[in-house]
Amino acid sequence: MRNGDFVQWFEALEKRHLANLGFPEVRRAVQALSSLYVERRGRLGGASALDGAGKRAAFALFFGPLHFLLIREVIRELQAGVPKKAAILDIGCGTGVAGAAWALAMDRRPRIIGVDRNSWALQECKWTYRSLGISGVAKSADLNTLRVPAETAAVAAFTINELDSDTRDRFHDDFLGTAQKGMPVLVIEPIARRLTSWWDAWARDWTAAGGREDHWRFRIELPERLALMDRAAGLDHQELTGRSLWLPGKP
């Protein structure tokens, strides 16, 4: 995906979410959601985090593009491919940016299956796929029972840490099994270690299975309007950070 295409998509997001909201209202919502990231007072994607138009706009218009840019750079650095005819399962898809970033990095754009429990997020995910010209579906799913289908790669961006320990352990085993069957798996989380007590054990298992753990810092030039919102909210995302676990899938 060219940067110009990203800017066009962001401008469409602005038009969509600022049609009935003022800039100050969205700025305040960005600050509120940022507190959820840092202080863990709630779960992004849960009802309390998306309980108003302002928060939903902030989630889609501000955090979504930032996550897209981070994930796009991670995928480029990993040279994360997807086997022919394989789909991508985006677990806890939110507005769909993780699966979209991966699909758009491929010469052959795979089909995306976005799954989430939030009905608003699923509608937004469908809009993301349509706007970016991606073949994909967005489905309601209970992550406590979800399994990765056969012939399907998996991405879980800012999702695994939100799960209870039993569900997280099940995904750990399911992901390793998915890679054993030849399908790649990508997990992305914030760089703050206090939020991910499970990370070190997963990283050891990923490395033992032929995968890798990485910490990332990317200098990114944000679109002018996104940078303006960032500054207005008292934030600084000139550098995007995150960490990843990558299993390429055994041939």
N, C-alpha and C positions, 0 to 999 in steps of 0.2 A: 504494500500500500504506500503510495507516494504521500509526502507530507501535505501537498495541496489537497489531496483527497480527504485527509484527516481534518484539515481546516474546514473544508466544505461540510463535512459531517458535523463538526462542532458548531458551525453556524446554523445548521438545521436544528440542532439541539437547542440552541439559544432561542430560535424562533418558536420552537415547540413549547418550551418551558417558561419563557418570559412573556408569552402572549397575555397572560392574566396576572402576572406577578411583577412587582417592582424589584429593582436591583437591591435595595436595602433589605427587603424581606428575605431574599435568597442569601444575601451575605450573612444575615443573622443565623439562618439555617445551616450554612456551611460551618460557622463557628460552633453551633450546637453539635453537629455531627462529628466535628473534629474532636470535641471533648469526649464523645463516645469512643472514638479510636484510642485516645490517650488514657482515659480514666476507666474505661471498661464499665461504664454505668449502664450499658445496654448492649444490645446486639444489632449491628447494622444488618438490615434485611429483615429484622423482626418488626412486629407491629408498632412498638414504641418509637423506633427510629424512623419510621415512615408514616407517621400518623397525621401528617398534614401536607398540604400542597407545597409549602416552602421547603420542608425536609425532603420531599420526593424530588423536587426540582434540584436541590443541592446534591442529592445522591446521584441523579442522572447527569446533571450539567457540569458538576465540578469533579466529584470523586470518580465518576465513570471515565471521563477522558484521561485523568491522571493515571488511573489503573491501566487503561488501554496503552498509553505510552510506555509505562513501565514494562508491561507484559510483552509488548512488541519488541522492546530492546532485549529482554531476557531471551526470547525465542530466537532472535537474530544471533545473539552471542552463542547460544547453545547449538545453533543450526538444527533446531528441533523439527525433524521431519515426521510425516505421518504416512504409513504404508498406503499403497494404492487401494482404493475401494473401501478404506476404513473411514468411519465417521469419528467425530470428536464429541465426547460427553462432557459438557460443562456443568460441573457439580456445584450447586448453590450459585446459579448463573447470574443472579441479580439482573442488571440491565443488559447482560450478554456480551460484555466487552472482552472477557478472557477468551472465549471460544472464537469470537470474531477476530481478535488480534492474531490468533494462531492460524485460522483459516486464510486470512488475507496475506500471511507470510508465505503461503504455499503457491507454487506454480499451478498445481491442480487444487482448487479450493474444495476441501472436504465438506461434507454435510455436517451441520452442528445439531446436537440435541441438547438444548438448555433445560435444566431442571431446577426448580425452586419451589418453595411453599407459599411465597407471597404473590397474590394475584396481580397486584399492580406491577411488580417487578417483571412478571411473565409477559404482560402486555407491552411493557417498555422493551423487553428483550426482543419480542417479535418486531417492534418498530426498528430496533437496531439492525436486525438481520435484513429487513426490507431496505432500509436506507443505505446499507453498505453493499447491497447486491449479493448477499450470502444465502445459500440454500440451507434453511434450518427450521426447526420447530422448537417451541417452548412449551414444556409440560409441567403440570403440578406433580410433585413427588414428595414422599416422606423420606428424608435422607437417612432416617433410622433403619430403613429396610432396603434402601436402594442398592442395587448391585450393578457393576459395570458389565454391559452386554458383551458378547463375543464380537470380535472384529471391530472393536471400538477403542480408540485412544481416550485418555481421560485428562482433564485439567480441573484442578480445584484451587481457585485463587481467593485467598482471604476467607476460606470456608472451614477448613479442617479444625482450626483452633476454636471455632464456635460450637463444635459438636461435644456431646458428652463422651466420657472416656470409653464406654463400651462401643459406641458407634464409631469413634475414632479408631479403636483397635481393629474393628471389623474392616474399615476402609484400608488400614495398614496392610492387612493380609490380602484383601481383594486387589489392591494395587500391585503388590508383589506377584500375585498370580496373573494379573493382566500382563505384566511385563514378561513373565515366563512364557506366555502365549504369543509373544511377539509384538504386543501393542505398547506404545510409549505412554508414560504417565508424567505429568508435570504438576507439582505442588508449589504454590507461592504464598508467602506470608510476610507480615511486616518484619523489619529487622530487629525490633525490640524483643530481647530474649525473655523478659519477664512474662510475656504473653503466651509463650510457647514452651512450657515445661517438657512437653513430649518430644521436642524437636531433635535433641541429641540422639535419642534412641532410634528415631526414624532415620537420621542421617547415617548412623552406623550400619543399619540394615540396608539402606539404599546403596552405600558404598560397597558393601559385601556382595550385593546383587549385581554389581557392574554399573551402578549409577553414580551420581555425583551430587555434592552439596555446594552451593555458591552463595556468596553475599555480593550484592550489586549496588553500585552507585553510578548513576548516569546524569551527566549534565545535559539538560533538555531546554531548548528554547520553546516556551509555551506560546500558543496563539495569544495575540494581544489582549483579547477580552478575557481569556482564561487567566492570564497573568494579572490583569486588573482585579478580578475577583479574588485571586490569591492574596494580593497585597491588601485589598480592602478588608479581608477577613483576618488580617494580622498574621498571615502564614507566609512560608517561603519554600516554594517547590521548584527552585532553579535546579536542584539536584533531587532526583527521584531515587528512593532506596527500597530495597526488599531483599528477600532471600528465597532460594528455590531448592527443591529436590527434583532431580531429573532421572528418570529411568528410560533409556532409549528403547527398550523392548528387544528381547533376544530374537535373532533371525531364525 
